Amino acid sequence: MKTRILLAVLLMIDISCKPQHNKIITMQESNQELITREPVVAGQFYPGKADELRSELNKLFASATKRITDKNVLAVIAPHAGYVFSGEVAASSFNQLDNNKKYKTIFVIGSSHRTTFDGASIYNKGNYKTPLGVVPVDIELANQLINEHRCFNARTDAHLYEHSLEVEIPFLQYRLKNEFVIVPIVIATQYRETCKKIADALRPYFTPENLFVISTDFSHYPTYEDAVKVDKATADAILTNRPQELIKTLDANEYKRIENLATSLCGWTSVLTLMYITEKMEGIQYIPVTYKNSGDAKGYGDKSRVVGYYSIAVTGESIIHASDQASEVTFSLEEKKELLSLARKTIEIYITSGESYKPETGDYSAMLLAPSGAFVTLHKNGKLRGCIGRFDATLPLYKVVQEMAIASATKDSRFSPVTTTELPDLDIEISVLTPLRKIQSVDEIILGKHGIYIKKGYHSGTFLPQVAKDTKWTKEEFLGHCAQDKAGIGWDGWKDAELFTYEAIIFGEQNLGE
């Protein structure tokens, strides 16, 4: 580990203290023109002219390893050296992608070769450019991440001369048939704990609709034979999906005192961040695709001092999010306690001070970090005191619980805002929701199991599954009251409206042990 830190120090150009966390103003707010990040290694690491670059990429993809898995690829690990050395291995990584897929956002992540500070920089000033054209940056999401997480900043010096992200983008431009947007992230920290914080911030976005591209080369400068051994040990550690195994292996490689070995993994902080994201997720698999080192480059390979390159794909067909079917999802007692405690603390802090509570999420389970819809219901002395929720699963569960807890306490139009004197008398209940399922017949509704959502034009309303249990209504009463009282379309309005059902995992402070 000492060698990796020393290497970073030797390479760095700029040293600064931990940056202050200031609000970032969007381009629209400031009327500032976009500043496109121009390519800096075009003509060096890869051809600088568009037609020559396309021709080179065509050759690389043709000779690269073809797609070896039909599973959904959530991330790829790819090298970032000159294409003559690592291009075929990089193309093998991108060959694993479904080129017809339309990604919502692609997170391109690399470790800094030039700048060091305790955190990571997200480019939010404009777009990224290569000889193949301009790739849009999701500036709104970049600003959101910077504003919400102290581990991120907007230092442009981390991007302007950094090659680790730039060299990956032409592969995406060539491979993907649909347009895409990126979030470019340069990790400049040398601290594992900061990598954990970065992982916590990015974990909610590690979903099938997005893609993570992790840029790294492997061993630097040992002999060909030593590189093969060291790189296999490092790759095997990555394949375990256990961050501690990677750290242990990198340390072991260093202690072997292998001649000329400067680092086993130049982008170790980026790979470690990915592993911190995935370590607690079900169904994740790291799949080795191909390996080569610079000694394999025809006409260029010096086998006395080489750099290693590995292609690895990360798949996840059976990741269980908290928004999947209730029958397939369970929360431990500790997870339920964590969410209820979070809801109560969030309400108490907001009501007493007007401040937002920011929990430490480093020890949260995958279930609490997974995107999900949820309702938070408040009772006082057995009577309803507030209930608000959201169906869409775009935010991590813990964050939804926080937002809905505040909304239930202060924004339910049926009640006045909760006061400080009422806090000890509140009973909190959380309902974690499965996705909406459209039904064709009311016969599909099971009272007590299904919640209903009625939609007619701009009108909509819902009842949670427990409403039917509490009221003892018949199915017609359940539908009629929802249509009339919640959707405002009249007692019989449900008969020509769109009907949806959903399930809920329900737990509260009064029934936590049930």
Backbone torsions as a table, in degrees:
resi	resn	phi	psi	omega
1	MET	NA	-35.0	-179.5
2	LYS	-61.6	-37.7	-179.3
3	THR	-64.2	-39.6	-179.4
4	ARG	-64.6	-41.4	179.1
5	ILE	-66.5	-42.9	179.2
6	LEU	-61.6	-42.2	179.8
7	LEU	-60.3	-42.5	179.8
8	ALA	-63.0	-40.0	-179.9
9	VAL	-64.9	-41.1	-178.9
10	LEU	-65.8	-31.5	-176.2
11	LEU	-86.6	-18.8	-170.4
12	MET	-74.1	148.5	-179.5
13	ILE	-103.9	-34.1	-172.8
14	ASP	-131.7	129.5	176.7
15	ILE	-116.7	132.1	178.2
16	SER	-142.7	165.6	174.8
17	CYS	-74.1	169.9	177.8
18	LYS	-58.7	127.2	-174.2
19	PRO	-68.3	150.7	174.0
20	GLN	-70.8	146.8	-177.9
21	HIS	-95.0	97.2	180.0
22	ASN	-108.5	153.9	178.9
23	LYS	-65.9	133.5	178.7
24	ILE	-94.6	127.7	178.8
25	ILE	-87.2	132.6	179.5
26	THR	-69.8	162.9	-180.0
27	MET	-60.7	-36.3	-178.7
28	GLN	-68.0	-37.6	-178.9
29	GLU	-69.2	-35.4	-173.4
30	SER	-98.1	-8.4	-176.1
31	ASN	60.8	20.5	179.5
32	GLN	-79.2	139.1	178.9
33	GLU	-72.4	148.8	176.8
34	LEU	-66.6	140.5	177.9
35	ILE	-112.8	101.9	-178.0
36	THR	-68.4	132.3	176.7
37	ARG	-79.6	111.6	-176.5
38	GLU	-79.3	150.1	177.1
39	PRO	-67.4	139.6	-178.1
40	VAL	-116.5	-14.9	179.4
41	VAL	-117.0	10.5	172.4
42	ALA	-64.8	135.2	-175.3
43	GLY	87.9	-7.0	177.0
44	GLN	-119.1	-63.7	179.2
45	PHE	-79.2	-26.2	-178.8
46	TYR	-154.4	163.6	-177.2
47	PRO	-57.4	141.8	-176.1
48	GLY	-90.6	-10.5	178.7
49	LYS	-105.4	142.0	-172.4
50	ALA	-57.7	-47.1	-176.7
51	ASP	-66.8	-37.9	178.1
52	GLU	-68.6	-36.6	178.8
53	LEU	-66.6	-43.6	178.1
54	ARG	-61.6	-41.8	179.2
55	SER	-62.3	-42.8	178.7
56	GLU	-64.1	-45.1	179.6
57	LEU	-63.7	-37.2	178.5
58	ASN	-60.4	-42.1	178.6
59	LYS	-67.6	-42.0	-177.7
60	LEU	-64.6	-45.9	-179.5
61	PHE	-67.6	-33.0	179.4
62	ALA	-66.5	-34.2	-178.1
63	SER	-94.4	-8.9	-176.8
64	ALA	-76.1	165.3	176.2
65	THR	-64.9	130.7	-179.0
66	LYS	-74.3	174.8	-177.5
67	ARG	-63.0	124.9	-175.1
68	ILE	-109.8	-2.2	-180.0
69	THR	-139.0	141.3	175.4
70	ASP	-94.0	-1.5	-179.2
71	LYS	-73.0	162.2	179.9
72	ASN	-71.9	120.3	-179.0
73	VAL	-88.4	117.7	-178.6
74	LEU	-93.8	-25.4	-178.3
75	ALA	-155.4	154.7	171.5
76	VAL	-132.0	145.0	171.6
77	ILE	-106.1	125.4	-174.1
78	ALA	-138.8	149.1	179.2
79	PRO	-76.5	166.5	-175.7
80	HIS	-133.5	25.8	179.8
81	ALA	-85.2	-175.0	175.7
82	GLY	-58.4	142.4	-174.4
83	TYR	-59.6	-30.5	180.0
84	VAL	-63.6	-26.3	180.0
85	PHE	-96.6	-49.6	-170.6
86	SER	-114.8	1.0	-173.5
87	GLY	-60.2	-38.9	-178.3
88	GLU	-68.0	-38.1	177.7
89	VAL	-68.4	-41.2	177.6
90	ALA	-62.4	-44.4	178.5
91	ALA	-61.0	-32.6	177.1
92	SER	-63.5	-37.1	176.8
93	SER	-63.9	-48.8	-175.8
94	PHE	-74.6	-19.5	173.9
95	ASN	-65.5	-19.3	-178.6
96	GLN	-77.9	-9.9	-178.8
97	LEU	-83.2	147.0	170.5
98	ASP	-74.8	108.1	-173.0
99	ASN	-71.1	-9.1	176.6
100	ASN	-92.8	-6.2	-175.3
101	LYS	-73.9	142.2	176.2
102	LYS	-101.0	106.1	-178.8
103	TYR	-84.0	141.7	175.4
104	LYS	-71.9	-51.3	179.4
105	THR	-146.2	140.3	174.6
106	ILE	-113.5	119.1	178.6
107	PHE	-92.3	115.6	179.5
108	VAL	-104.7	116.8	-169.4
109	ILE	-126.0	129.9	176.8
110	GLY	-144.2	159.9	178.2
111	SER	-92.7	140.8	-174.9
112	SER	-67.7	137.2	173.5
113	HIS	-99.1	-10.8	-169.3
114	ARG	-125.9	-26.3	-173.3
115	THR	-129.6	144.8	176.5
116	THR	-132.8	138.0	172.1
117	PHE	-164.1	167.3	-174.8
118	ASP	-85.9	83.4	179.6
119	GLY	160.0	-158.3	179.0
120	ALA	-140.1	148.8	179.5
121	SER	-107.1	133.7	174.8
122	ILE	-110.8	126.4	-179.9
123	TYR	-74.7	116.8	-176.9
124	ASN	-127.8	15.4	-176.9
125	LYS	-91.5	-17.2	-177.5
126	GLY	173.9	-150.4	-175.2
127	ASN	-104.9	174.4	178.0
128	TYR	-107.1	139.6	-177.0
129	LYS	-123.4	140.9	170.5
130	THR	-131.7	173.9	176.6
131	PRO	-59.0	-19.5	179.1
132	LEU	-86.1	-1.4	178.0
133	GLY	128.2	-177.1	-177.4
134	VAL	-95.4	132.6	175.9
135	VAL	-105.4	123.3	-178.6
136	PRO	-66.1	140.3	171.9
137	VAL	-97.4	136.8	176.2
138	ASP	-77.0	84.5	-173.8
139	ILE	-66.0	-36.4	179.9
140	GLU	-61.9	-45.7	178.7
141	LEU	-68.3	-38.1	177.6
142	ALA	-58.7	-46.0	178.9
143	ASN	-64.0	-39.9	-180.0
144	GLN	-61.3	-45.5	179.7
145	LEU	-63.5	-42.4	-179.9
146	ILE	-65.1	-41.4	-177.9
147	ASN	-69.5	-32.8	-172.1
148	GLU	-94.0	-15.3	-173.2
149	HIS	-134.0	123.3	-176.9
150	ARG	-68.7	-16.4	179.9
151	CYS	-75.1	-10.4	179.8
152	PHE	-108.9	147.3	170.7
153	ASN	-141.9	-176.5	-175.6
154	ALA	-118.3	34.4	-179.2
155	ARG	-66.6	116.4	-178.9
156	THR	-74.9	-24.3	-178.2
157	ASP	-64.6	-21.5	178.1
158	ALA	-72.3	-18.5	-175.0
159	HIS	-107.0	-34.8	-166.2
160	LEU	-57.7	-37.8	-178.0
161	TYR	-118.7	12.8	-179.3
162	GLU	-87.2	127.4	-176.3
163	HIS	-93.7	-16.3	-168.9
164	SER	-63.8	-30.0	176.3
165	LEU	-87.4	-42.9	-174.5
166	GLU	-55.3	-43.6	-173.9
167	VAL	-70.2	-18.8	179.8
168	GLU	-80.2	-29.9	-169.7
169	ILE	-65.0	-40.7	177.1
170	PRO	-58.3	-32.0	177.1
171	PHE	-63.6	-40.3	177.0
172	LEU	-66.7	-42.6	-179.7
173	GLN	-62.3	-37.4	-179.0
174	TYR	-76.7	-40.4	-171.6
175	ARG	-78.9	-42.9	-171.2
176	LEU	-86.1	134.6	-178.6
177	LYS	-84.7	-25.2	-179.1
178	ASN	-98.4	152.3	176.5
179	GLU	-65.1	154.5	-178.3
180	PHE	-147.7	160.8	174.5
181	VAL	-120.0	154.2	-176.7
182	ILE	-123.9	158.7	165.6
183	VAL	-120.1	105.0	-176.5
184	PRO	-85.4	123.2	-176.0
185	ILE	-127.1	122.6	174.8
186	VAL	-108.1	117.4	179.6
187	ILE	-88.2	122.7	-175.9
188	ALA	-114.1	-1.2	-178.9
189	THR	-79.3	159.7	172.3
190	GLN	-118.4	14.6	-175.8
191	TYR	-109.5	131.7	179.7
192	ARG	-62.8	-40.1	-177.9
193	GLU	-62.6	-35.1	176.9
194	THR	-68.8	-36.9	175.2
195	CYS	-59.7	-37.7	177.3
196	LYS	-63.3	-41.0	-179.8
197	LYS	-66.7	-39.5	176.7
198	ILE	-62.8	-42.1	178.3
199	ALA	-62.1	-42.3	178.9
200	ASP	-60.3	-40.1	-178.8
201	ALA	-69.8	-33.0	-175.7
202	LEU	-92.5	-18.5	-174.8
203	ARG	-54.2	-40.7	179.8
204	PRO	-60.4	-18.3	-178.4
205	TYR	-97.0	-0.1	179.4
206	PHE	-84.5	75.2	-175.0
207	THR	-128.3	163.7	-177.8
208	PRO	-60.0	-21.6	-179.1
209	GLU	-80.0	-13.6	-178.7
210	ASN	-113.2	169.9	176.8
211	LEU	-135.5	140.5	174.7
212	PHE	-112.3	126.7	175.7
213	VAL	-111.7	115.9	-178.2
214	ILE	-105.5	120.3	-173.4
215	SER	-99.8	119.7	177.0
216	THR	-163.4	144.1	164.4
217	ASP	-95.6	168.6	-179.9
218	PHE	-102.0	-127.0	-171.3
219	SER	-63.7	148.2	178.2
220	HIS	-119.2	116.2	163.5
221	TYR	80.1	9.7	171.4
222	PRO	-78.2	179.6	174.1
223	THR	-69.9	166.2	-179.7
224	TYR	-55.2	-48.2	-176.4
225	GLU	-65.3	-42.3	178.8
226	ASP	-66.2	-37.3	-180.0
227	ALA	-61.6	-43.2	-179.9
228	VAL	-58.5	-43.7	-178.7
229	LYS	-69.6	-48.0	-178.0
230	VAL	-63.9	-44.7	-177.0
231	ASP	-66.4	-34.1	177.2
232	LYS	-66.8	-41.6	178.7
233	ALA	-61.9	-42.8	179.7
234	THR	-66.0	-46.1	179.8
235	ALA	-62.4	-41.9	179.1
236	ASP	-60.5	-36.3	178.1
237	ALA	-66.9	-40.6	178.4
238	ILE	-63.5	-39.9	-176.9
239	LEU	-64.6	-18.3	179.2
240	THR	-73.9	-18.5	-174.9
241	ASN	60.1	33.0	175.9
242	ARG	-123.4	107.3	-176.9
243	PRO	-53.4	-40.3	-178.4
244	GLN	-63.7	-31.0	178.2
245	GLU	-67.3	-39.4	176.8
246	LEU	-64.7	-46.5	-179.8
247	ILE	-59.8	-44.4	-179.8
248	LYS	-62.5	-40.4	-178.6
249	THR	-69.3	-41.3	178.0
250	LEU	-62.1	-40.8	177.0
251	ASP	-64.9	-42.1	-179.9
252	ALA	-63.4	-40.5	177.1
253	ASN	-59.9	-40.5	-179.1
254	GLU	-67.0	-41.5	-177.1
255	TYR	-68.5	-16.7	179.0
256	LYS	-73.6	-11.9	178.3
257	ARG	53.2	47.4	179.1
258	ILE	-69.8	132.6	-174.5
259	GLU	-58.8	130.1	176.5
260	ASN	67.6	7.3	178.5
261	LEU	-77.7	105.4	-179.6
262	ALA	-83.8	-34.2	177.8
263	THR	-161.0	149.9	176.2
264	SER	-88.7	-20.7	-173.6
265	LEU	-159.9	98.9	-172.3
266	CYS	-66.2	-28.6	177.7
267	GLY	-101.7	40.1	-173.4
268	TRP	-61.5	-33.5	179.8
269	THR	-68.7	-33.4	178.5
270	SER	-70.7	-44.7	178.4
271	VAL	-66.0	-40.9	179.0
272	LEU	-62.5	-40.1	177.2
273	THR	-60.8	-44.5	177.0
274	LEU	-59.0	-43.5	-177.7
275	MET	-69.0	-33.4	174.1
276	TYR	-65.1	-32.1	176.8
277	ILE	-67.2	-43.5	-168.4
278	THR	-95.3	-13.3	-167.9
279	GLU	-58.9	-32.2	-176.9
280	LYS	-102.5	8.7	-179.4
281	MET	-89.8	138.8	177.3
282	GLU	-78.7	146.1	172.2
283	GLY	81.3	4.1	-179.9
284	ILE	-79.9	137.8	177.0
285	GLN	-138.9	128.6	173.5
286	TYR	-93.2	121.4	-174.0
287	ILE	-115.4	119.1	176.4
288	PRO	-70.3	135.1	-177.8
289	VAL	-106.6	-57.9	179.1
290	THR	-159.7	160.0	178.9
291	TYR	-138.0	139.3	169.3
292	LYS	-152.2	169.5	169.8
293	ASN	-134.9	174.0	-173.3
294	SER	-61.3	-20.5	176.9
295	GLY	-67.9	-14.8	179.0
296	ASP	-86.8	-9.5	-177.8
297	ALA	-69.2	120.1	-177.1
298	LYS	-65.4	127.1	178.0
299	GLY	83.7	-11.1	-177.5
300	TYR	-125.6	-14.5	-168.6
301	GLY	-70.1	109.5	170.9
302	ASP	-98.1	109.8	-172.5
303	LYS	-84.1	0.3	178.4
304	SER	-83.6	-26.2	177.5
305	ARG	-142.8	111.5	-173.7
306	VAL	-127.9	167.6	171.7
307	VAL	-122.9	134.7	-176.2
308	GLY	-92.6	149.4	-178.9
309	TYR	-135.6	128.5	179.8
310	TYR	-127.0	139.6	172.8
311	SER	-107.7	124.7	-179.5
312	ILE	-135.8	135.8	176.3
313	ALA	-110.5	144.5	178.5
314	VAL	-116.5	119.6	-177.5
315	THR	-113.8	162.2	179.2
316	GLY	-162.8	80.2	-179.2
317	GLU	-78.3	-28.8	-171.2
318	SER	-119.9	34.6	174.9
319	ILE	-64.3	124.3	-179.2
320	ILE	-95.8	110.6	174.8
321	HIS	-91.9	160.6	179.7
322	ALA	-66.5	-8.3	-179.4
323	SER	-96.6	4.0	176.7
324	ASP	-76.5	-179.0	-176.3
325	GLN	-57.5	138.7	-174.7
326	ALA	-60.4	-33.8	-178.6
327	SER	-66.8	-18.7	-178.1
328	GLU	-101.8	-2.0	-173.6
329	VAL	-123.1	133.6	174.7
330	THR	-133.4	146.6	174.8
331	PHE	-110.1	137.2	175.5
332	SER	-71.5	163.9	177.7
333	LEU	-60.5	-38.4	179.9
334	GLU	-65.6	-38.8	178.2
335	GLU	-65.2	-40.7	177.9
336	LYS	-63.7	-44.8	178.4
337	LYS	-60.0	-41.2	-178.8
338	GLU	-61.2	-45.6	-177.9
339	LEU	-69.1	-41.2	179.4
340	LEU	-67.1	-41.3	177.4
341	SER	-63.6	-40.1	178.4
342	LEU	-62.0	-44.7	179.9
343	ALA	-61.8	-45.2	-178.5
344	ARG	-66.0	-45.9	-178.9
345	LYS	-63.6	-38.8	178.8
346	THR	-62.0	-44.7	179.6
347	ILE	-65.1	-47.6	-176.2
348	GLU	-60.9	-44.4	-179.3
349	ILE	-66.6	-40.7	-178.3
350	TYR	-68.5	-42.6	-177.8
351	ILE	-69.8	-37.7	-176.2
352	THR	-83.9	-27.9	-175.1
353	SER	-129.5	-14.0	-176.2
354	GLY	78.3	4.8	-178.5
355	GLU	-91.8	156.1	176.0
356	SER	-94.5	132.3	179.7
357	TYR	-84.2	129.0	178.7
358	LYS	-113.4	102.4	-176.7
359	PRO	-75.6	158.7	170.7
360	GLU	-82.7	116.2	-172.6
361	THR	-100.3	4.3	-174.3
362	GLY	-59.2	-31.6	-178.8
363	ASP	-100.2	6.4	-179.7
364	TYR	-67.5	145.1	178.9
365	SER	-76.2	168.8	178.8
366	ALA	-61.2	-32.6	179.9
367	MET	-64.6	-39.9	-179.2
368	LEU	-74.2	-24.4	-178.1
369	LEU	-93.7	-11.6	-177.3
370	ALA	-75.3	145.2	177.0
371	PRO	-62.9	137.9	-178.8
372	SER	-164.8	156.2	169.3
373	GLY	-91.2	154.8	-179.4
374	ALA	-163.0	154.8	171.3
375	PHE	-116.9	146.4	171.1
376	VAL	-118.5	124.7	-178.0
377	THR	-114.6	133.8	177.9
378	LEU	-112.7	134.0	173.1
379	HIS	-121.3	148.3	174.7
380	LYS	-131.7	117.3	-177.6
381	ASN	53.7	40.1	176.2
382	GLY	84.6	-4.2	-178.4
383	LYS	-111.0	146.8	-179.7
384	LEU	-58.4	134.3	179.9
385	ARG	-124.5	-5.8	178.2
386	GLY	162.7	144.2	178.5
387	CYS	-159.5	114.8	177.7
388	ILE	-142.0	145.8	179.2
389	GLY	-155.4	-176.8	177.7
390	ARG	-144.0	145.3	-178.1
391	PHE	-91.0	-35.7	-172.1
392	ASP	-68.2	138.1	-176.9
393	ALA	-101.5	71.0	-179.5
394	THR	-114.0	-12.0	178.5
395	LEU	-119.5	154.7	176.8
396	PRO	-61.8	148.8	-175.0
397	LEU	-54.2	-45.0	-176.7
398	TYR	-60.3	-35.8	-178.8
399	LYS	-72.7	-38.8	176.8
400	VAL	-62.3	-43.4	178.6
401	VAL	-59.7	-42.0	178.9
402	GLN	-63.0	-48.4	-177.5
403	GLU	-65.0	-41.6	-178.8
404	MET	-73.4	-28.6	176.2
405	ALA	-63.8	-46.2	178.1
406	ILE	-65.1	-43.0	-179.6
407	ALA	-62.9	-41.8	-180.0
408	SER	-65.1	-33.7	-178.4
409	ALA	-81.1	-22.7	-172.0
410	THR	-129.8	-15.7	-171.5
411	LYS	-123.6	5.3	175.5
412	ASP	-73.4	114.2	-173.3
413	SER	-64.3	-12.7	179.8
414	ARG	-80.7	-14.2	-174.7
415	PHE	-134.5	156.9	170.3
416	SER	-75.6	157.1	-180.0
417	PRO	-58.5	145.8	177.8
418	VAL	-63.3	139.7	178.9
419	THR	-103.4	165.5	-178.8
420	THR	-61.8	-33.4	-178.8
421	THR	-69.6	-20.9	-179.1
422	GLU	-85.2	-17.4	-172.5
423	LEU	-53.1	-44.4	-179.2
424	PRO	-64.9	-20.7	-176.3
425	ASP	-93.7	-2.1	-177.9
426	LEU	-78.7	142.5	171.3
427	ASP	-117.8	125.6	-174.8
428	ILE	-103.9	136.5	177.1
429	GLU	-131.4	138.4	-179.1
430	ILE	-118.8	135.8	175.7
431	SER	-121.8	109.6	177.6
432	VAL	-88.3	127.7	-168.4
433	LEU	-101.2	146.4	168.5
434	THR	-86.9	165.9	179.7
435	PRO	-62.1	151.3	175.9
436	LEU	-64.5	141.5	176.2
437	ARG	-127.4	118.5	-179.0
438	LYS	-71.2	136.0	-179.4
439	ILE	-116.4	156.5	-179.8
440	GLN	-102.1	-18.6	-177.4
441	SER	-143.3	144.1	177.8
442	VAL	-67.2	-14.0	177.2
443	ASP	-64.7	-17.9	180.0
444	GLU	-79.3	-11.8	-178.3
445	ILE	-82.2	128.1	175.3
446	ILE	-110.5	111.0	-178.0
447	LEU	-60.7	135.9	-179.4
448	GLY	89.8	-24.0	177.9
449	LYS	-101.3	-41.1	-175.1
450	HIS	-103.8	137.0	162.8
451	GLY	-87.2	160.6	179.3
452	ILE	-123.0	147.8	175.9
453	TYR	-131.0	121.7	-177.8
454	ILE	-111.0	130.3	-178.8
455	LYS	-133.0	128.0	177.8
456	LYS	-143.4	106.5	-176.2
457	GLY	62.2	-126.0	179.0
458	TYR	-89.5	0.7	-177.7
459	HIS	-99.0	140.0	177.4
460	SER	-154.7	158.0	177.3
461	GLY	-162.8	160.3	-177.1
462	THR	-145.2	153.3	168.1
463	PHE	-127.1	133.7	175.1
464	LEU	-70.0	158.4	-178.2
465	PRO	-55.8	-35.2	-175.1
466	GLN	-71.1	-14.1	179.8
467	VAL	-62.6	-41.5	-179.6
468	ALA	-64.0	-36.6	178.1
469	LYS	-67.3	-44.5	-175.4
470	ASP	-69.2	-35.2	-174.5
471	THR	-93.1	-19.9	-175.3
472	LYS	63.5	25.2	179.7
473	TRP	-67.8	155.0	168.3
474	THR	-76.6	171.7	179.6
475	LYS	-62.5	-39.1	179.6
476	GLU	-67.0	-38.2	177.5
477	GLU	-67.8	-40.0	178.2
478	PHE	-57.6	-47.5	-179.9
479	LEU	-70.9	-43.6	-177.2
480	GLY	-62.7	-46.6	179.7
481	HIS	-65.2	-38.1	179.1
482	CYS	-65.2	-45.0	179.9
483	ALA	-63.9	-42.9	-175.8
484	GLN	-80.4	-51.2	-171.6
485	ASP	-83.8	-31.7	-175.6
486	LYS	-102.9	-44.5	-177.9
487	ALA	-88.7	-21.9	179.8
488	GLY	70.3	34.2	-178.7
489	ILE	-117.5	15.5	178.2
490	GLY	87.8	159.6	-174.7
491	TRP	-56.4	-41.0	-177.5
492	ASP	-96.0	8.4	-176.3
493	GLY	-61.1	-25.8	-179.1
494	TRP	-65.6	-21.4	-172.7
495	LYS	-67.5	-26.8	177.1
496	ASP	-123.0	27.9	177.9
497	ALA	-107.5	167.9	173.2
498	GLU	-79.4	132.8	-178.3
499	LEU	-116.5	135.7	178.3
500	PHE	-131.6	149.8	172.7
501	THR	-119.9	161.3	174.4
502	TYR	-156.0	163.5	175.6
503	GLU	-113.3	169.4	-179.6
504	ALA	-145.8	141.6	169.3
505	ILE	-94.2	114.0	-170.0
506	ILE	-113.0	130.4	175.0
507	PHE	-152.8	145.7	-177.6
508	GLY	-141.2	172.8	-178.9
509	GLU	-64.9	-28.5	-178.0
510	GLN	-86.9	-18.5	-178.2
511	ASN	-128.6	33.8	-172.8
512	LEU	-62.4	-33.7	-176.8
513	GLY	-85.4	-3.1	-175.9
514	GLU	-80.8	NA	NA
